[in-house]
Amino acid sequence: MKKRKRRKKKLPKNFYLFLRFASTGLITISIMMIIIFAGREIASLPEKKRIHDDEIRKENFIEAMLPYAEENEEKYRIFPSITIAQAILESNWGESTLSKDYSNYFGIKSIRETDQRVVFQTNEYIDGKLVQIPGAFRAYDNLAASMAHHGLLVGTADRYKPVVESLTYQEAAKALYTCGYSTDPNYPDKLIELIEKYKLYEYDS
């Protein structure tokens, strides 16, 4: 007897339509996800560039300060990390008006009317309260002059003797406040934070 051939069951047309729409839907979703992801990446490019440019700017600032900081260490035994951190903090990475227009990177005050000077409103802590008062600041011809005067001031003035005698940058940061360089009670912590965040201690001998 001949065996009867089994007929293959035909799938309903609706099934093929379902597969067709399902695959089309998956492709559409995949494309949309790629577009969304790419869009996010493109949208984040300006922010990434800004962050990158800011990092480069800060690296360049530190590199510009370093030779003078090392020179002041040789002359006066001031930690380079302290010098650079002060320049960063006092000048806001060289962006303050006092540093950009008058090359004063350390907020050094003027005590003589014969000084090359400029008057600005400045923030000071008086009796524990932050107040704004007019202050006369030294004006310099260039960065080198500003760095040299900072080294001379901190390195030779009797009031800053504890700074140069400090054995660590932490001690030096605290000494700057107790010696009266700044009236900000958080000044030492701000310097130490900068030194540790940007590993400025690596420049100390």
C-alpha positions in Angstrom: 0.0 0.0 0.0 1.2 3.5 -0.8 1.7 5.7 2.2 -0.4 8.8 2.1 1.6 12.0 2.0 0.9 14.2 4.9 -0.1 17.6 3.9 1.8 20.5 5.5 -0.5 22.7 7.5 -0.6 26.1 6.1 -0.2 28.9 8.6 -2.9 31.5 8.5 -2.2 34.7 6.6 -2.8 36.6 9.8 0.3 34.9 11.3 2.6 36.1 8.5 1.1 39.6 8.8 1.8 39.5 12.6 5.4 38.5 11.9 5.8 41.2 9.3 4.5 43.9 11.6 6.4 42.6 14.6 9.7 42.6 12.8 9.0 46.1 11.3 8.2 47.3 14.8 11.4 45.8 16.3 13.4 47.5 13.6 11.7 50.8 14.2 12.3 50.6 17.9 15.9 49.8 17.4 16.4 52.7 15.0 14.6 55.0 17.5 16.9 53.8 20.4 19.9 54.4 18.2 18.7 57.9 17.4 17.9 58.7 21.0 21.3 57.5 22.2 23.2 59.3 19.4 21.1 62.4 20.2 22.1 62.3 23.8 25.8 61.8 22.9 25.6 64.8 20.5 23.8 66.9 23.1 26.5 66.2 25.7 29.4 67.1 23.4 29.4 70.8 24.3 29.4 70.0 28.0 32.1 67.4 27.6 34.2 69.9 25.6 33.6 72.6 28.3 34.8 70.2 31.0 37.8 69.2 28.9 38.7 72.8 28.1 38.4 73.7 31.8 40.7 70.8 32.8 43.3 72.0 30.2 43.0 75.6 31.4 43.7 74.5 35.0 46.6 72.3 34.0 48.1 75.2 32.1 47.6 77.5 35.1 49.4 75.1 37.4 52.3 74.7 34.9 52.6 78.5 34.6 52.9 78.8 38.4 55.2 75.9 39.0 58.6 77.3 38.1 58.1 80.4 40.3 56.7 78.2 43.1 59.8 76.0 43.0 62.1 79.1 42.9 60.4 80.4 46.0 60.9 77.1 47.7 64.6 77.2 47.0 64.9 80.8 48.3 62.4 80.8 51.2 61.4 77.2 51.9 57.8 77.8 51.1 56.0 74.6 49.9 55.2 74.9 46.2 51.9 73.3 46.9 51.0 76.1 49.2 52.1 78.8 46.7 50.2 77.3 43.9 47.1 76.6 46.0 47.1 80.2 47.2 47.4 81.5 43.6 44.4 79.3 42.6 42.3 80.3 45.5 43.1 84.0 45.6 42.9 84.6 41.8 40.2 82.0 41.0 42.5 80.2 38.5 43.6 83.6 37.1 40.1 84.7 36.3 39.7 87.4 38.9 39.9 91.0 37.8 42.8 91.6 40.2 44.9 88.9 38.6 43.8 89.4 34.9 44.2 93.2 34.9 46.7 93.9 37.7 48.7 90.6 37.8 48.0 90.3 41.6 47.5 86.5 42.0 47.7 86.4 45.8 45.3 89.2 46.9 48.3 91.0 48.4 47.2 94.3 50.0 49.0 97.6 49.5 50.1 99.3 52.8 51.8 102.4 51.2 50.2 105.1 49.1 53.3 105.2 47.0 52.7 101.5 45.9 51.5 100.7 42.5 48.0 99.9 43.6 44.3 99.6 42.9 41.2 99.8 45.2 38.5 97.2 45.1 35.6 96.1 47.3 36.8 93.0 49.2 35.2 90.4 51.4 36.6 90.2 54.9 35.6 88.4 58.1 35.2 90.9 61.0 34.0 89.6 64.4 33.0 86.3 62.6 30.8 88.1 60.1 31.5 88.4 56.3 31.4 92.0 55.2 32.4 94.0 52.2 34.9 96.8 52.6 37.1 98.8 50.2 40.7 97.5 50.1 43.8 98.7 48.4 45.7 96.0 46.6 49.1 95.8 45.0 49.3 96.0 41.2 52.2 94.3 39.4 53.5 94.4 35.9 53.4 90.7 35.3 53.0 87.2 36.9 56.8 87.0 37.7 56.6 90.2 39.8 53.6 88.9 41.7 55.2 85.6 42.4 58.4 87.2 43.5 56.7 89.5 45.9 54.6 86.7 47.4 57.8 84.7 48.1 59.5 87.7 49.6 56.5 88.6 51.8 55.8 85.1 53.1 59.4 84.0 53.1 61.0 87.0 55.0 58.3 88.7 57.1 58.5 87.8 60.8 54.8 87.3 61.1 54.9 84.5 58.5 57.8 82.7 60.1 55.6 79.8 61.3 54.7 79.2 57.6 58.2 78.6 56.4 59.0 76.6 59.5 56.1 74.2 58.9 57.0 70.6 58.3 53.9 69.8 56.2 51.6 71.7 53.8 48.8 71.1 56.2 50.7 73.0 59.0 51.7 75.7 56.5 48.0 76.2 55.4 46.9 76.6 59.0 49.8 78.9 59.8 48.8 81.2 57.0 45.5 81.8 58.7 46.8 82.1 62.2 49.4 84.5 61.0 46.7 86.7 59.5 47.2 86.2 55.7 43.4 85.7 55.4 40.5 86.5 57.7 38.5 83.5 56.3 38.3 80.8 59.0 38.0 78.2 56.3 41.2 79.4 54.5 43.3 76.4 55.6 40.7 73.9 54.6 40.3 75.5 51.2 44.0 75.4 50.5 44.4 71.8 51.7 41.4 70.7 49.6 43.0 72.2 46.5 46.3 70.7 47.2 44.8 67.2 47.6 42.3 67.5 44.8 45.0 68.5 42.2 47.8 66.5 43.9 49.9 69.7 44.3 51.8 68.0 47.1 53.7 66.0 44.4 55.6 69.2 43.7 56.9 69.5 47.3 60.5 68.4 47.8 
